Amino acid sequence: MKAELEKIDRKLKRIRIKKMPNTFLSIINKKFDEVTISRCLAFLLNPQNTTTKIIKELLNVSKIPEDEKNFCELLENENTYFENIELEEAISERSRIDIKIEFSTFVIVIENKINSMENDIQSVKYEKDLERNIKPIKYICIKPKYNPTIMVNEKFAHVTYSQIVEILKNVTKYDLKEQENYCFIEDFIKHVEGYLMNETQLEITEDVEVYIDNQKIIDTMISNYKKQSEVIAEKLEEIVKRKFGENFEVYTNNKWKCIQIWKKSWTNEQYSGIHYEILWNEDGIIGNNVKIIFAIHNEGKTRNIFPEIKHRTFKTESYRMNDSKSIIENLNKIVEEMYKIAEENNEAIDKVIGSRKKQVK
């Protein structure tokens, strides 16, 4: 077992795991969502938000022999002006365009393909459904390099997100009508480079290979870590009970990784009511740098009865919890810190609760 662990440790030290960037789309968990990314694209392609320079370069990189007009020249025409941009526009009962950009002299139709393929010759249907449009139409499919989809309709030019990034990188904030919008360009570039320009997105990475080769032993390690974390949380609960004494109730919430503490004279129903909380890392209470949050919560029906008592984080401290000695020392420090906070606040809470105790049923 020890030899296997040393072997895994050597492999892991050689691996450089790529850190994925934090972007707006990653934060809202829409990293590869076509609809949401289309909305971002539409915002950046709207000349009223940014600059016609982006449209001009997009038309330039998407030139194909099948184009019915020279759309770059049309854009420069003195009679050309921007009219509107539509998302998810229904052009028939069977067709819905991802992005449609309308100018006075021509139209741009954009199909955004992140991880999807063409569905039921939709590109052919688009042209048929738009045949009554009197303006020339430029058809573009935007996709990552790793997506092999090719639109059946040859009038669709294919532009990669790598090309979109190059276009956006040539735009400065001084090109924009609204310079504050430049942050959206920067964030979109960061997102595309981090998530959509990985040509080997489907490749098994080195760190995953190490996991696959050692899955059983690593899973055992994770399981043991969780079990030992729970044992230490139980020890923390024991110390809390001993320190706070018989006038307080103590409850360990393993789901939310916290210990709740409240006076027996306060209203509380385990997950609700007024209580102090000691919260720790979601992964567990063992580690080199375990963050402990000291707080007071007012939840459930008591929240409306005692609005003066609000959710509040008193402080956040980091503790070294990676060996038996440091764990015991720091568990006692954590309890002492929570007890000190409680001593400073108990009287005020008692006073508020005592003034309206009859309202709590």
Backbone torsions as a table, in degrees:
resi	resn	phi	psi	omega
1	MET	NA	-45.9	-179.1
2	LYS	-63.6	-41.4	179.6
3	ALA	-63.3	-39.9	178.8
4	GLU	-64.5	-40.6	179.4
5	LEU	-65.2	-40.0	178.6
6	GLU	-65.0	-36.9	178.0
7	LYS	-64.9	-44.6	178.2
8	ILE	-63.1	-42.7	-179.4
9	ASP	-59.8	-41.7	178.9
10	ARG	-63.7	-41.5	179.6
11	LYS	-65.7	-43.2	-177.7
12	LEU	-65.3	-34.2	179.6
13	LYS	-66.9	-25.6	-180.0
14	ARG	-82.6	-17.7	-174.7
15	ILE	-84.1	134.0	171.8
16	ARG	-107.3	101.4	-177.6
17	ILE	-79.2	126.1	-180.0
18	LYS	-70.2	124.6	178.2
19	LYS	-84.8	123.4	-179.3
20	MET	-78.7	140.0	-175.3
21	PRO	-74.3	152.9	171.1
22	ASN	-88.0	118.0	177.8
23	THR	-130.4	170.4	179.2
24	PHE	-56.6	-45.5	-177.5
25	LEU	-68.8	-32.3	177.8
26	SER	-73.7	-35.8	-179.6
27	ILE	-64.6	-39.8	-179.8
28	ILE	-89.9	11.2	176.4
29	ASN	59.4	44.3	177.3
30	LYS	-126.7	38.8	-173.6
31	LYS	-57.4	-36.3	-176.4
32	PHE	-124.1	17.1	-176.9
33	ASP	-77.8	116.0	-173.9
34	GLU	-63.6	-40.0	-178.0
35	VAL	-64.4	-47.0	-178.2
36	THR	-68.1	-40.6	178.2
37	ILE	-66.3	-35.3	175.6
38	SER	-61.6	-37.8	178.3
39	ARG	-64.0	-40.7	177.9
40	CYS	-65.3	-44.4	177.9
41	LEU	-59.4	-45.5	-179.3
42	ALA	-60.3	-39.3	178.4
43	PHE	-62.3	-44.5	-177.3
44	LEU	-72.6	-29.4	-179.6
45	LEU	-83.6	-10.6	179.4
46	ASN	-77.3	114.1	-177.8
47	PRO	-59.1	-24.6	179.0
48	GLN	-71.6	-23.2	177.7
49	ASN	-92.6	-32.4	-174.8
50	THR	-128.1	-100.8	-176.7
51	THR	-159.4	150.2	176.7
52	THR	-68.4	-13.0	178.6
53	LYS	-57.2	-36.3	-179.6
54	ILE	-66.7	-45.9	177.4
55	ILE	-61.3	-43.3	-178.0
56	LYS	-59.6	-46.2	-179.4
57	GLU	-69.8	-34.1	176.5
58	LEU	-63.2	-43.2	177.6
59	LEU	-65.2	-34.1	-178.1
60	ASN	-69.0	-44.8	-177.6
61	VAL	-77.0	-13.2	-176.9
62	SER	-104.9	15.6	178.0
63	LYS	-64.0	131.4	175.1
64	ILE	-139.6	156.6	-179.2
65	PRO	-59.2	-26.0	-176.5
66	GLU	-76.4	-8.5	178.8
67	ASP	-58.9	132.7	-179.3
68	GLU	-77.9	-16.6	178.7
69	LYS	-142.4	166.8	170.1
70	ASN	-87.1	97.5	-171.5
71	PHE	-72.8	-25.4	175.4
72	CYS	-64.0	-41.9	177.6
73	GLU	-67.6	-38.3	178.0
74	LEU	-62.0	-39.4	179.8
75	LEU	-63.1	-35.5	-179.1
76	GLU	-81.3	-9.8	-178.5
77	ASN	-60.7	138.3	-177.3
78	GLU	-65.3	-19.4	178.7
79	ASN	-90.5	1.4	-177.8
80	THR	-93.2	130.8	175.0
81	TYR	-146.4	153.5	-179.2
82	PHE	-72.1	136.6	178.7
83	GLU	-109.2	-60.1	179.2
84	ASN	-164.2	170.8	176.9
85	ILE	-134.6	134.7	-176.1
86	GLU	-123.1	144.5	175.6
87	LEU	-112.6	139.9	176.6
88	GLU	50.5	43.1	-178.1
89	GLU	-76.9	128.1	177.2
90	ALA	-82.5	115.9	179.3
91	ILE	-100.4	-8.2	173.7
92	SER	-167.7	179.6	178.7
93	GLU	-66.7	-21.5	-175.4
94	ARG	-108.6	-8.9	-173.4
95	SER	-127.2	138.3	177.5
96	ARG	-140.4	120.2	-176.0
97	ILE	-87.0	134.8	179.0
98	ASP	-61.2	-55.6	179.8
99	ILE	-137.7	130.5	175.9
100	LYS	-126.9	119.0	-179.2
101	ILE	-110.7	121.9	-174.7
102	GLU	-111.8	124.6	170.9
103	PHE	-109.0	169.6	-177.6
104	SER	-66.4	-24.5	-174.8
105	THR	-115.1	-8.4	179.3
106	PHE	-164.1	171.8	-178.6
107	VAL	-130.2	142.5	173.2
108	ILE	-111.9	126.1	176.6
109	VAL	-110.9	123.6	-176.9
110	ILE	-119.4	127.9	172.9
111	GLU	-107.3	122.6	-177.5
112	ASN	-100.2	118.4	-178.5
113	LYS	-122.0	104.8	178.6
114	ILE	-88.4	-68.6	178.1
115	ASN	-119.2	3.3	-177.5
116	SER	-98.1	162.6	177.1
117	MET	-108.5	172.2	178.1
118	GLU	-65.1	135.5	-176.6
119	ASN	-104.0	112.4	172.0
120	ASP	52.1	58.8	179.8
121	ILE	40.1	46.5	-177.1
122	GLN	-62.7	-30.8	-179.0
123	SER	-65.3	-32.9	176.9
124	VAL	-70.6	-40.6	179.7
125	LYS	-64.1	-36.9	178.9
126	TYR	-57.1	-48.5	-177.1
127	GLU	-63.5	-41.9	-179.9
128	LYS	-64.2	-41.3	-178.7
129	ASP	-71.5	-20.7	-179.0
130	LEU	-103.1	8.5	-173.7
131	GLU	-63.7	-21.1	179.4
132	ARG	-84.9	-5.1	177.7
133	ASN	-68.1	125.4	-174.0
134	ILE	-80.7	-13.5	180.0
135	LYS	-91.2	149.1	173.6
136	PRO	-61.4	145.2	-177.0
137	ILE	-120.3	130.6	174.5
138	LYS	-100.9	122.1	-178.2
139	TYR	-103.3	129.0	-179.3
140	ILE	-135.8	136.3	171.0
141	CYS	-112.4	122.0	178.7
142	ILE	-105.9	129.7	-174.8
143	LYS	-155.1	158.2	172.3
144	PRO	-71.4	158.3	179.1
145	LYS	-61.7	-32.2	-176.9
146	TYR	-71.8	-15.7	179.1
147	ASN	-85.9	114.6	-174.3
148	PRO	-81.3	0.2	-173.6
149	THR	-58.9	137.9	174.5
150	ILE	-125.8	123.0	-178.8
151	MET	-65.6	137.3	-178.0
152	VAL	-63.6	-39.4	179.7
153	ASN	-71.8	117.1	-175.0
154	GLU	-70.3	-10.2	176.9
155	LYS	-74.9	-12.1	177.7
156	PHE	-81.6	122.6	170.9
157	ALA	-85.4	145.8	-179.4
158	HIS	-107.4	122.9	-179.7
159	VAL	-121.5	132.2	-179.3
160	THR	-90.2	160.5	176.8
161	TYR	-67.1	-22.9	173.8
162	SER	-63.3	-40.3	177.5
163	GLN	-68.3	-37.4	177.3
164	ILE	-60.9	-42.6	178.8
165	VAL	-61.6	-43.7	179.0
166	GLU	-61.2	-39.5	177.3
167	ILE	-62.2	-47.6	-176.8
168	LEU	-68.2	-32.3	179.6
169	LYS	-68.6	-21.4	177.8
170	ASN	-86.7	2.4	177.6
171	VAL	-100.1	132.4	175.3
172	THR	-107.3	164.8	-180.0
173	LYS	-64.0	-23.0	180.0
174	TYR	-76.4	-13.0	175.4
175	ASP	-78.7	-18.4	-171.1
176	LEU	-86.9	147.7	173.8
177	LYS	-70.1	-37.5	177.5
178	GLU	-117.8	98.5	-172.3
179	GLN	-62.3	-27.2	-179.6
180	GLU	-65.7	-16.3	178.7
181	ASN	-77.2	-5.5	-178.0
182	TYR	-64.1	-28.0	179.6
183	CYS	-61.7	-29.8	178.9
184	PHE	-71.1	-35.3	176.0
185	ILE	-64.9	-46.9	-179.6
186	GLU	-60.1	-43.1	-178.5
187	ASP	-66.9	-39.0	-179.4
188	PHE	-67.2	-40.8	176.3
189	ILE	-59.5	-46.7	179.9
190	LYS	-59.2	-41.1	-178.9
191	HIS	-68.7	-46.8	-178.5
192	VAL	-62.0	-45.4	-179.7
193	GLU	-64.1	-34.2	-177.8
194	GLY	-80.6	-32.0	-170.6
195	TYR	-122.3	-28.0	-172.3
196	LEU	-112.3	-3.5	-179.8
197	MET	-108.0	11.9	177.1
198	ASN	-83.2	100.2	-175.3
199	GLU	-67.0	-17.4	179.7
200	THR	-111.8	39.5	-175.5
201	GLN	-57.0	-32.4	-176.8
202	LEU	-92.7	4.7	179.8
203	GLU	-78.5	142.4	175.9
204	ILE	-74.1	120.1	-177.3
205	THR	-80.3	165.3	-173.4
206	GLU	-62.4	-39.8	-178.7
207	ASP	-66.6	-36.1	177.8
208	VAL	-69.1	-36.0	176.4
209	GLU	-60.5	-41.3	178.1
210	VAL	-62.4	-41.4	179.0
211	TYR	-64.0	-44.6	-179.2
212	ILE	-60.6	-43.4	-178.2
213	ASP	-68.1	-25.2	-174.6
214	ASN	-127.3	30.1	-171.3
215	GLN	-58.1	-43.5	-175.6
216	LYS	-63.7	-46.4	-176.9
217	ILE	-71.2	-36.5	179.0
218	ILE	-67.8	-41.4	177.3
219	ASP	-62.5	-37.1	176.9
220	THR	-64.9	-40.5	178.1
221	MET	-61.6	-44.4	-179.6
222	ILE	-64.0	-43.4	178.9
223	SER	-61.4	-43.8	179.0
224	ASN	-64.9	-38.3	178.2
225	TYR	-60.7	-45.6	-179.4
226	LYS	-64.1	-42.0	179.9
227	LYS	-63.9	-44.5	-179.9
228	GLN	-67.1	-33.6	176.2
229	SER	-62.4	-42.3	179.6
230	GLU	-65.2	-37.2	178.1
231	VAL	-63.2	-42.6	-180.0
232	ILE	-68.4	-36.2	176.2
233	ALA	-63.3	-37.9	177.0
234	GLU	-65.4	-38.1	177.2
235	LYS	-65.0	-40.1	177.3
236	LEU	-61.7	-42.5	178.6
237	GLU	-61.3	-41.4	179.9
238	GLU	-61.3	-44.2	-179.9
239	ILE	-66.8	-39.2	178.3
240	VAL	-61.1	-47.3	-179.2
241	LYS	-60.0	-41.6	-178.7
242	ARG	-67.4	-39.7	-177.2
243	LYS	-73.6	-44.3	-174.3
244	PHE	-79.8	-26.3	174.1
245	GLY	85.1	-176.2	-170.7
246	GLU	-73.8	-11.7	178.8
247	ASN	-80.8	-4.9	-177.6
248	PHE	-119.6	147.0	170.8
249	GLU	-98.3	145.3	179.2
250	VAL	-132.0	133.7	-178.0
251	TYR	-138.4	127.6	176.1
252	THR	-93.8	120.8	178.2
253	ASN	-101.6	97.1	-177.3
254	ASN	-68.2	-27.5	179.8
255	LYS	-64.7	-45.7	-176.4
256	TRP	-99.6	6.0	176.2
257	LYS	54.2	62.2	179.5
258	CYS	-157.0	162.2	171.2
259	ILE	-115.4	129.1	179.3
260	GLN	-104.9	137.5	-175.5
261	ILE	-132.6	129.0	178.0
262	TRP	-150.8	153.4	176.2
263	LYS	-69.1	144.8	179.4
264	LYS	-62.5	-24.7	-179.8
265	SER	-80.3	-7.7	177.6
266	TRP	-90.7	157.6	177.4
267	THR	-84.3	127.9	-179.9
268	ASN	-157.6	141.5	178.2
269	GLU	-128.2	55.1	-179.0
270	GLN	64.2	-71.0	-175.8
271	TYR	-89.3	-7.1	-176.2
272	SER	-131.6	-178.5	179.6
273	GLY	90.6	-169.6	-178.0
274	ILE	-96.0	126.5	-179.3
275	HIS	-161.0	155.3	168.8
276	TYR	-82.2	155.4	177.2
277	GLU	-136.3	137.7	167.0
278	ILE	-109.9	112.9	-177.3
279	LEU	-112.8	145.6	177.6
280	TRP	-131.6	-178.9	-175.9
281	ASN	-53.6	144.5	179.3
282	GLU	-60.1	-36.0	-176.9
283	ASP	-70.9	-35.0	-178.7
284	GLY	159.7	175.1	-175.2
285	ILE	-99.6	9.4	176.5
286	ILE	-107.7	138.1	176.9
287	GLY	163.5	173.7	179.6
288	ASN	-75.5	-26.7	-175.4
289	ASN	-145.7	78.0	-176.2
290	VAL	-89.7	121.1	179.0
291	LYS	-84.4	127.8	177.4
292	ILE	-115.9	128.3	179.6
293	ILE	-107.2	130.6	176.9
294	PHE	-107.1	121.0	-172.4
295	ALA	-146.2	169.1	168.6
296	ILE	-124.2	136.3	-179.9
297	HIS	-123.1	146.3	174.7
298	ASN	-129.1	105.0	-170.5
299	GLU	-126.1	163.7	175.9
300	GLY	71.1	-148.0	-172.8
301	LYS	-66.6	-26.0	-179.2
302	THR	-71.8	-14.9	-178.4
303	ARG	-62.9	-38.8	179.6
304	ASN	-82.1	-30.2	-178.0
305	ILE	-74.7	-36.7	-179.0
306	PHE	-122.6	67.3	-176.7
307	PRO	-64.6	-18.5	179.6
308	GLU	-66.6	-27.8	-179.5
309	ILE	-91.0	103.4	-173.6
310	LYS	-105.5	159.7	171.3
311	HIS	-57.5	132.5	-178.8
312	ARG	-152.7	132.9	172.3
313	THR	-95.7	117.7	-179.3
314	PHE	-74.9	-45.3	179.5
315	LYS	-167.8	162.5	174.7
316	THR	-127.3	126.7	-179.6
317	GLU	-126.4	151.8	176.5
318	SER	-106.0	139.0	-177.8
319	TYR	-131.3	143.9	175.3
320	ARG	-87.0	115.2	-175.9
321	MET	-128.4	61.3	-174.0
322	ASN	-124.3	7.0	171.7
323	ASP	-154.0	164.3	-172.4
324	SER	-57.3	-43.0	-177.5
325	LYS	-65.1	-49.0	-177.7
326	SER	-66.8	-32.6	-179.9
327	ILE	-64.7	-49.7	-179.0
328	ILE	-61.7	-45.7	-179.8
329	GLU	-60.0	-45.3	-174.3
330	ASN	-78.2	-28.8	174.3
331	LEU	-61.1	-42.0	178.0
332	ASN	-66.5	-39.3	177.7
333	LYS	-63.3	-41.5	179.7
334	ILE	-61.1	-46.2	-179.1
335	VAL	-65.5	-41.4	178.8
336	GLU	-61.6	-39.5	179.3
337	GLU	-65.6	-43.6	179.8
338	MET	-66.9	-38.3	179.9
339	TYR	-64.5	-40.8	178.1
340	LYS	-60.9	-44.2	178.8
341	ILE	-63.5	-42.6	-180.0
342	ALA	-62.8	-43.6	179.5
343	GLU	-58.5	-35.2	-178.7
344	GLU	-76.5	-16.6	-172.8
345	ASN	-120.5	-16.0	-175.8
346	ASN	-56.3	-45.5	-175.8
347	GLU	-61.8	-43.4	-179.3
348	ALA	-65.3	-39.6	178.9
349	ILE	-67.6	-43.6	177.3
350	ASP	-56.4	-41.5	-177.7
351	LYS	-64.7	-45.9	-180.0
352	VAL	-64.5	-46.3	-177.9
353	ILE	-66.2	-40.9	-179.0
354	GLY	-63.3	-29.0	-178.0
355	SER	-73.0	-21.8	-177.4
356	ARG	-136.0	29.4	-175.3
357	LYS	-58.2	-34.5	-176.6
358	LYS	-66.6	-20.9	-178.9
359	GLN	-75.8	-15.7	-177.1
360	VAL	-90.9	114.5	-178.1
361	LYS	-110.7	NA	NA
